[in-house]
Amino acid sequence: MDFIQAIFDLIKNLSVVYFFIIIGIVWRFSPLYREKFTVWFTNIAIWIFFPIVILSSFSDIESFTGQSIIFVTCLAILVHLVSYFTIYLMSRNLDPSEIGARVLCSTFPNALLFPFPIIIAIIGSSALFTATLFVFIALVSRNTLGVYLGVYYGSKKMNSSSNVSDSFKLDVRKIILDTFKFPPFVALVLGFILYSIYGHTIISILPYIDIIKNLSLYGSLLIIGFSFEKFEQLLPQNLFSRDILEVSLPRFIISPLFAGSILLLVNAPPLVSVPLFIQSMAPPAVSNILYGQFFHFDTSKISQLITSLTLLALLILPLEFLIILILFPF
């Protein structure tokens, strides 16, 4: 009976997720849409809503240990490495530019704007503590391993590594600084400090927190809808091409299988296992386009991969959460 009730709750929560994503898609292709809307919604979510929701998540934490932080860190790193080596083995005979585009889209997921609203809708903001740790590791991975891979495949493409290496040295210094100025990460650090001083009760008094949680949820789901740039990208022949399906293998199968196996092995609690499982199968991040531009990869290919894999992620979302309910009941 509890499982059946959980299924009904899941359907109800997913209906909210799909409803606002569809509104975002319809709005995106309507005459009323302006490009600045995406920028506004994204900035408000990253700079205001998500930091406040992350801070509030500390009010639901009774305690945390260094071991749990180390575990989340190690799992997040391994998820990135497993994704990379899987796509590398599948793509190593292709042109370096093609490999670079595939590597970016299969290795570095959208760890914030896609999974956060879904985690809030399904299990609540209390799980964002673990999710935010994953976000930080994803940022560090993208700004270190991602830059290294960009340099490697970019230099192979250009047959000259000197200019790219110089850019790499300058870029790493900047992006590592940007990582530590990233608002959700700042909120995580501030949450640690407040929690250490006052305990979990002090953060629960944040005013209007339920309203902010709902705004962050609905606004982020609209952003997902806005991410579809061209209607043609949603056509089946583009969505289910061999290229798309190959890159989806590490994103939606290998990575979550690996993460799920580890989480089951250590018997991680739902507040840890559910957000990490969701994070492990998130579609690629839009920021991969910027990295592709910087390292002279095929950005149209990266854009197509991001759009198609995001839509695929939405299509398989019910199956994903059925698996989550079975493996990690909460």
C-alpha positions in Angstrom: 0.0 0.0 0.0 2.8 2.4 0.8 4.5 1.7 -2.5 1.2 2.3 -4.4 0.8 5.6 -2.5 4.4 6.5 -3.4 3.6 5.8 -7.1 0.6 8.2 -6.9 2.7 10.8 -5.2 5.3 10.4 -7.9 2.8 10.9 -10.7 1.4 14.0 -9.0 4.8 15.5 -8.6 5.9 14.6 -12.1 2.8 16.2 -13.5 3.9 19.5 -11.9 7.4 19.1 -13.4 6.1 18.4 -16.9 3.4 21.1 -16.8 5.9 23.9 -16.2 8.4 22.5 -18.6 5.7 22.4 -21.3 4.8 26.0 -20.5 8.4 26.9 -21.0 8.6 25.1 -24.3 5.4 26.7 -25.6 6.5 30.1 -24.4 9.9 29.6 -26.0 8.4 29.1 -29.5 5.7 31.8 -29.1 6.0 35.4 -30.4 6.0 36.6 -26.8 9.4 35.0 -26.0 12.6 37.2 -25.8 16.1 35.8 -25.4 16.6 38.1 -22.3 13.9 36.0 -20.5 16.2 33.0 -20.2 19.0 35.3 -18.9 16.7 36.9 -16.3 15.3 33.6 -15.1 18.7 31.9 -14.9 20.3 34.8 -13.0 17.5 35.1 -10.5 17.6 31.3 -9.9 21.4 31.1 -9.5 21.9 34.3 -7.6 18.8 34.5 -5.4 16.5 31.5 -5.3 18.9 28.5 -5.2 21.3 30.0 -2.6 18.3 30.7 -0.2 16.9 27.2 -0.8 20.3 25.7 -0.2 20.6 27.6 3.1 17.2 26.4 4.1 18.2 22.8 3.5 20.5 23.0 6.5 17.4 23.3 8.8 16.5 19.7 7.9 20.0 18.3 8.7 20.4 16.7 12.1 24.1 16.1 11.6 26.7 15.6 8.9 30.1 14.1 9.0 33.4 14.4 7.2 32.9 10.9 6.0 29.6 11.7 4.2 31.3 14.7 2.5 34.2 12.6 1.4 31.8 9.9 0.1 29.8 12.4 -2.0 33.0 13.9 -3.3 34.5 10.6 -4.4 31.2 9.4 -6.0 30.8 12.6 -7.9 34.4 12.4 -9.2 34.0 8.7 -10.2 30.7 9.4 -12.0 32.5 12.0 -14.2 35.4 9.6 -14.9 33.2 6.7 -15.7 31.2 8.8 -18.2 34.4 10.1 -19.8 36.1 6.7 -20.3 32.9 5.2 -21.6 32.4 7.8 -24.3 36.2 7.8 -25.1 36.2 4.0 -25.8 33.2 4.5 -28.1 34.5 7.5 -29.9 38.3 7.2 -30.0 38.5 6.6 -33.8 36.5 9.8 -34.7 37.8 13.2 -35.6 39.2 15.0 -32.5 36.6 17.8 -32.8 33.8 15.2 -32.8 35.4 13.4 -29.8 35.7 16.7 -28.0 32.0 17.5 -28.5 31.0 14.1 -27.3 33.3 14.2 -24.3 31.9 17.5 -23.1 28.3 16.4 -23.4 28.6 12.9 -21.9 31.0 13.8 -19.1 29.8 17.1 -17.7 26.1 17.1 -16.7 23.7 19.9 -15.9 24.1 19.4 -12.2 22.1 22.5 -11.1 19.3 23.8 -13.3 17.9 20.4 -14.4 18.2 18.2 -11.3 17.5 20.8 -8.6 13.8 21.5 -9.4 13.2 17.8 -9.9 14.9 17.0 -6.5 12.7 19.7 -4.8 9.6 18.4 -6.5 10.2 14.7 -5.7 11.9 14.6 -2.3 12.1 18.2 -1.1 14.7 20.8 -0.4 16.2 18.8 2.5 18.1 16.7 -0.2 19.8 19.8 -1.7 22.7 19.6 0.8 24.0 16.5 -0.9 23.0 17.8 -4.4 24.9 21.0 -3.8 28.1 19.1 -2.9 27.7 17.3 -6.2 27.3 20.6 -8.0 30.6 21.9 -6.5 32.5 18.8 -7.6 30.9 19.0 -11.0 32.1 22.6 -11.3 35.6 21.7 -10.2 35.6 18.8 -12.6 34.4 20.8 -15.5 36.9 23.6 -14.8 39.9 21.2 -14.4 39.3 17.9 -16.2 37.0 19.6 -18.7 39.6 22.3 -19.5 42.3 19.7 -19.8 40.2 17.6 -22.2 39.4 20.7 -24.2 43.1 21.5 -24.5 43.9 18.0 -25.4 41.3 17.5 -28.1 41.5 21.1 -29.2 45.3 21.0 -29.7 45.0 17.7 -31.6 42.4 19.4 -33.9 44.6 22.5 -34.5 47.9 20.4 -34.7 49.5 23.0 -32.4 49.2 23.1 -28.7 51.2 26.2 -27.9 48.4 28.8 -28.2 45.8 26.6 -26.5 48.2 25.8 -23.6 48.7 29.5 -23.0 45.0 30.0 -23.0 44.7 27.1 -20.6 47.0 28.6 -18.0 45.1 31.9 -18.1 41.7 30.3 -18.2 42.2 27.9 -15.3 43.2 30.8 -12.9 40.0 32.6 -13.8 37.6 29.7 -13.8 38.8 28.3 -10.5 38.2 31.8 -9.0 34.8 31.9 -10.6 34.0 28.5 -9.0 34.6 29.8 -5.5 32.5 32.8 -6.3 29.6 30.7 -7.6 26.5 31.7 -5.5 25.2 28.2 -4.7 28.7 27.2 -3.5 28.9 30.4 -1.4 25.5 29.5 0.1 26.8 26.0 0.9 29.9 27.5 2.7 27.7 30.0 4.6 25.3 27.2 5.5 28.1 25.2 7.0 29.2 28.2 9.1 25.7 29.0 10.3 25.0 25.4 11.1 28.3 25.0 13.0 27.5 28.1 15.1 23.8 28.0 15.6 22.7 24.4 14.7 19.9 23.5 12.2 17.2 25.6 13.9 18.5 29.1 13.1 18.2 28.7 9.4 14.6 27.5 9.5 13.5 31.0 10.4 14.3 32.4 6.9 11.2 34.5 5.9 8.9 33.4 3.1 11.1 30.3 2.5 8.2 28.2 1.2 7.3 30.8 -1.4 10.9 31.0 -2.5 11.1 27.2 -2.8 8.1 27.2 -5.1 9.4 30.1 -7.2 12.8 28.4 -7.6 11.0 25.2 -8.6 8.7 26.7 -11.2 11.2 29.2 -12.5 13.8 26.5 -13.1 11.4 24.2 -14.9 10.6 27.1 -17.2 14.3 27.5 -17.9 14.4 23.8 -19.0 11.6 24.6 -21.4 13.5 27.6 -22.7 16.6 25.5 -23.5 15.1 24.1 -26.7 16.3 26.6 -29.4 14.9 25.1 -32.6 11.7 23.2 -33.1 13.4 20.9 -35.6 15.6 19.6 -32.7 12.5 18.0 -31.2 11.7 15.9 -34.3 12.2 12.1 -33.9 14.7 11.8 -36.7 17.0 14.2 -34.9 16.2 13.0 -31.4 16.9 9.3 -32.0 19.9 9.4 -34.3 22.8 7.0 -33.7 25.0 9.8 -32.6 22.5 10.9 -29.9 21.9 7.4 -28.7 25.6 6.7 -28.4 26.2 9.8 -26.3 23.2 9.0 -24.2 24.6 5.6 -23.1 27.1 7.0 -20.5 24.7 9.8 -19.5 21.6 7.7 -18.9 22.7 4.1 -18.4 26.4 3.6 -17.5 26.7 6.5 -15.1 23.5 5.9 -13.1 24.2 2.1 -13.0 27.6 2.8 -11.5 26.2 5.4 -9.0 23.3 3.2 -8.1 25.5 0.2 -7.5 27.8 2.1 -5.1 24.8 3.7 -3.3 23.2 0.3 -2.8 26.5 -1.2 -1.7 27.0 1.3 1.1 23.3 1.4 1.9 23.2 5.2 1.7 20.1 6.9 3.2 17.4 8.4 0.8 18.5 12.0 1.4 21.9 11.0 0.0 21.1 8.3 -2.5 18.1 9.9 -4.3 19.8 13.3 -5.2 23.0 11.6 -6.2 21.2 9.1 -8.4 19.3 11.9 -10.0 22.5 13.9 -10.5 24.3 10.9 -12.1 21.8 10.8 -14.9 21.3 14.5 -15.6 21.6 15.7 -19.3 24.6 17.7 -20.4 25.1 21.3 -19.2 24.5 24.3 -21.5 27.8 25.7 -20.4 29.4 22.9 -22.5 28.7 25.1 -25.5 30.9 27.9 -24.1 33.7 25.4 -23.6 33.2 24.1 -27.1 33.5 27.6 -28.5 36.7 28.3 -26.5 38.4 25.1 -27.8 37.1 25.3 -31.4 34.8 22.3 -31.3 31.7 21.9 -33.4 29.3 24.0 -31.3 26.2 23.1 -33.5 26.9 19.5 -32.6 27.2 20.3 -28.9 23.9 22.3 -29.1 22.1 19.4 -30.8 23.4 16.9 -28.2 22.4 19.1 -25.3 18.9 19.7 -26.6 18.3 16.1 -27.6 19.7 14.6 -24.4 17.6 17.0 -22.3 14.5 16.0 -24.1 15.4 12.3 -23.8 16.0 12.9 -20.1 12.5 14.2 -19.8 11.0 11.2 -21.7 12.7 8.6 -19.5 12.0 10.6 -16.3 9.1 8.4 -15.1 11.2 5.2 -15.6 14.0 6.8 -13.7 11.8 7.6 -10.7 10.2 4.2 -10.7 13.7 2.7 -10.4 14.5 5.2 -7.6 11.3 4.2 -5.7 12.3 0.5 -6.0 15.9 0.9 -5.1 15.8 3.8 -2.7 12.3 4.0 -1.1 11.7 7.3 0.7 
